[in-house]
Amino acid sequence: MRNKDYPFFTGLFVLAAVWNLVGAGFGYFNTEHTFQGLFERELNDPLFYEIYKGAWGTTLMFFIGYLLVAYNPVKHSGVALIGGIGKLAFAIAELQLYLDGLANSKSLSS
């Protein structure tokens, strides 16, 4: 089942791939600025820097995963499931950081 059989899912996952590329690209390639924008504090600790950048790197890799799903939604449905679970977990974590006063409202739009 190639993408021509599921045009809605193809479009959805191409959009998800672009969203991940743009969003994670900023986080990965401009790590300090992204951190400061979300948490309103400097990213001084080298260990936190690497962990934060690594999280964005993992997100950036889902760009490739979502392109695979767009190409063949049936064959790569596991990637879609894991990506969806990851997005849900990320949203919950961002909301918790916001509610705890550790992140600003920009984190809710990520």
N, C-alpha and C positions, 0 to 999 in steps of 0.2 A: 504494500500500500504506500505509494509515493505521495508526495504533497498534493498532486492534482486530485486525489480522492477526498482530501479533507482541507478545502481551501480556508475555512474558518480557523482551524488549528494551525495551519501554516502561517497565516497572517498573525495570529496571536503570539506564536512563538518567535517569529521574526521580530515582532515588537518587543517581546521580552528580551531577546538577544540584544537589540539595540539599547534598550533601557539599561541592561547590565553593563554593556560596553561603555556607555556614557557615564553612568553613575559610578561604577567601580573604577573606571579610568581616572576620574578626578581623585577618588580616594587613594588609588594606588600610586599615581604619578605626581600627586600634589598632597601627600599624606599630612604634613604639618598644617597646611591651610585648612584642609577638610576637617581635621580634628578640632582645630581652634574654632571653626565655624559652627560645629555641632555642640561642643562642650565649653566654649568660651574660656579656655585655658590653654596654656602652652603645652606642647608635647615634648617634654624635656628628657624623660627617662628612655634610654636606648632600648630597653627590653619592651616597654609599652609601645615604642615606635615600631619595632619589628613585629610584634603581635598584631597591632592595628593595621599595619601595612599588609601583613600576611592574610588577615581576614578579608581585606579588599582584594587581594590577589586571588583568593579562593572564589570570591564573588565574580571576579573578572573571568575566571575559567568557565563559569556557567554560560558565558557568552557563546562559547563553542558548543556546550551541551544543548542549549536552546536552538542553535542552528541545526544540530543533528535532529532534534525533535521536529523542527519545522520541515526538514527534508523527508522524514519518515515517522509520523506521529505514532503509529502502532508499534513499530519495532523499538522505538526509544521512549516508550511511555514511562519506564522506570526513571529516566532522567527527569521527566516532567514531574513525576511524583516527588522525587527527592528535592527538586528545585522549589516546588510548591511548599513542601514542609519547611525547607530552609527559609523561604520568604515569610512564612507565618511565624516561625521562631524568631526571626530578625525583628519583625514588627512588634511582637510581644516584648522582646528585650528593649527595643527603643522606647516603647510606651512606658516600661518600668523605669528606665533611666530618666525619662521626662517626669514621671510622677514622683520620683525620688529627688528631683531637683538637680540631677547630675547632667542633664542635657537640656538644650533649649527647644523651642517649638519647631525649629528647622528639622530636628531629628524625626518628627512625626510625618514629614513629607518625603522622607528617604525612600 
